[in-house]
Amino acid sequence: MIVLQLFYALAFVLLSIICCLFCLASPRLRKYAIQTLVAPVAFGFCALAGMALVAIALNLGGVWPSAPKPVLIIALYALYCAFGFLGAWSAIRITGRLLRTVSK
């Protein structure tokens, strides 16, 4: 079971490394290299953690939605993306503030 989590994390780590190298190769984008290193990993972690919290809340409350299966899948995928985007956006903001504080 742990192998699945490693593959999940590895995909986001590889994406962040590729994006960071792309930013380092371009002089105009070099200032965003650290944010691109952090954002994909934060997306993956926050999306997975958010979905786990939703699943736990629905399971503990005993309220699994009785919506049709395609609607439920689309809703859960939208929540997955929303949690991921919120986590990546927060990580970019925090990283930017830290970089501005350190560079002063």
C-alpha positions, 0 to 999 in steps of 0.5 A, a space after each residue: 500500500 505504501 508503494 501507491 503513496 510513493 508513486 503519487 508523491 513521486 509524480 508531483 516531485 518530478 513535476 516540480 523538479 522539471 518546472 524548477 529547471 525550466 524556470 532556472 533555464 529562463 532568465 526572466 523566470 528565474 525569480 520564480 524557481 523556488 515557488 515552482 519547486 514548492 507548488 506541485 508538491 503542495 498541490 498534491 499534499 493538500 489535495 490528498 489531505 483535503 479529500 481524506 478529511 472529506 471522506 472521514 467527515 462523510 463517513 463519521 457523519 454517516 452521510 454518504 451522498 445519495 446523488 447519482 454516481 457520475 455527479 458524485 465523482 465530478 463533485 469529489 474531483 472538483 473538491 480534490 482540485 479545489 483543495 489542491 489549488 488552495 494549497 498550491 496558492 497558499 504555498 506560493 504566497 508563503 514562499 514568496 513572503 519568505 523569499 522577500 523577507 530573506 532577501 531584505 
